[in-house]
Amino acid sequence: MGKLKQIVEVLTAMENRSPGQQALRNAQQHAGDENWAKAIDDYDIAIELDPELTSAYSGRGHSRLQLDQLDEAAADFRSTLERNPFDGMSVTGLGIVLVRQGDIEEGIQLVEEAAERFPDDWVFLYNSACVFGRALEATSEEEPSEIAINGFMIFQAEAMKKLRLSAEQGMPEFDFMKRDPDLRLLRDLPPESVAEVTSRTRLRLLNLISTDEMPLAFRFNKIADMVCLNRIYTRSGDQGQTSLGDGTRVLQDQRSRRCTRECR
């Protein structure tokens, strides 16, 4: 990893000498205050002064993402990565955009393949958890089926794993985490081990079945669906056999088989 570190240091030194550096700092200040529109204005100035200023593209992409300007954010993240493949925020930012636009597998693959470029980086791990958080949200909105439920379980466990690793690498507590929309469905779970999270999730969702309220699309009106859900969770949770690969493979099955068919 020594060579990679040297490349990053060279790129950083080049940016520090950029004529757009002051506008970049102004934009970052606005972004820190969550004034995304003003941040974008200053990022525009920075890019106009220096079209090769990668941090300005990355920062503008992040600001646009906060305003749900997905296509524009994706363009900025791609522009960054063309100039600097070691910009972790652009990797995970593009992953989030892809997942939110329905390309779950591509978004996750992008982040997982890039992970080796960001060893011991708590920011990259945290933002990777956000990618899985969005995948979790997208999967929860699907028609109830074994595919959707299995994906839901796997993505939740992976998101919690990334958050736990991020904390182990020094992630500080910060206010935005408590309201980060990418982690909306994880807010009430503690950062435990994957096995513990999987078990905790299974019990929590099974308990919800007995009430009149279920989150998002997870509403089961047939006894057969409930029995099937219990079987799926027993297989995937207690035995610890599920994996990220399992989740992406089942999501490729376009037939979206109903749970009741699997339980016959």
Summary of the structure (lengths in Angstrom):
residues: 264
radius of gyration: 20.3
end to end distance: 52.1
largest distance: 67.4
contacts: 853
relative contact order: 0.09
helix: 73%
strand: 0%
